[in-house]
């Protein structure tokens, strides 16, 4: 049982089992605000990372709703912004392409940011990187 589920206060430090390159308890920029990586959010980011690596390895994209379902509703589709920003920080820390580029709005078929020019190149980089990594 995780500390978040048991009600215990976890100490700041690397997330459970080192799944993330980010540190639970630290604050990270999310848009113009700073957001604390809580144990619950770290778990959702780690789950999202695993889902998106599989999506990338298959050369696919996923909608916000599908990602929310895949992480068992830990974060609702409308509230994915902080999770995806934090996952982007995790990818940067690892020197990997940006997995959040694979998450699209079902209606418009593109990422939900105002500036989506970054998404196409990052999406292609994800597909290439994770296809090669999974074959190795």
Protein Blocks (a to p, Z undefined) as FASTA:
>chain_A
ZZklnopacdedddehhlafbdehiacdehjbccdddfklmmmmmmmmmmmmmmmmnopa
cdfklmmmmnoomacfklmmmmmmmmmmmmmmnopacfklmpccfklopafbfblmlmmm
mmmmmmmmmmmmmmZZ
